Structures are given as structure tokens and as C-alpha cells.
Amino acid sequence: MDFKTGGQKVIERLVEVYGFTTRQVLCDHLGVSKSTLATRYMRDLFPAEWVVQCALETGVELKWLTTGHGNMFNDRKSDIVEIENVVSIKKLVRIPFKKVMVMGKNPFECLLDDIMIHGKALAKLESF
């Protein structure tokens, strides 16, 4: 599979799996500018980080999202799309009294001991 192309179709599948009606809504959800998405769409650049985020958030099958082949969702239970033990990528903001604000579509506050941190992102890579 060539991960340097195929961005247009993948972006269209991202819109579909999230249930959005426009690419603008996808931009808002991903927190990217319209020009960033437009550049990737027009240059047909594969949006790997958006694919990973979507898979974690929705449980969509990676094969379908990346290639369009197979089923959008698998009937088997996914270990990354659970309510209580969900594994997801979130920005954390430390606040007083050993608490953190978990940022995202629905931000919330919790005790630092209530979450398990599996890793830390040190940089965000952008495609040009």
C-alpha cells in the first residue's frame, strides 16, 4: 500500500464514518484548518494521524478506512471502543489538587489517579 497517495478517498471515508455532512465539520472535529484539509485533499496526501484518531474514536476497521475494502465495522468487540476502559488520545491539562482536565469533544475533570497514561506525544508531524 502506498501511503503517499489516496488522501482524497480516505478523507471522504472519514467524513462518512463520523457521520458528518461536510469536510468543514471534519476540520472542526479534528481541530485543523480548512486549508490544511484542502491541501491534503487536493494533493491526495494520506492523512495517517487522522486515520489513527478516527479508528480510536469510532472503532472503524482500518482496512476499510485506508482502502475502502471490507466492512466499515467488524462485528467482533473492539478493545479500543469501550465506555469505561477506553483507550484514546487526549490532551491533558494538569490542574490543582492532583487533578487533570481531559480535553476533547466533551472535556471533563478527574483525579490524576483515575486515569492511566500509556504514553506521551513529544511532537506533532505535519505533511507538506
Secondary structure, DSSP 8 states (H G I E B T S, - for coil): --TTS-HHHHHHHHHHHHT-SSHHHHHHHHT--HHHHHHHHHHT---HHHHHHHHHHH---HHHHHHS-S-SS-SS--TTS-SSS-----EEEEETTTEEEEESSS-EEEEGGGS-------------
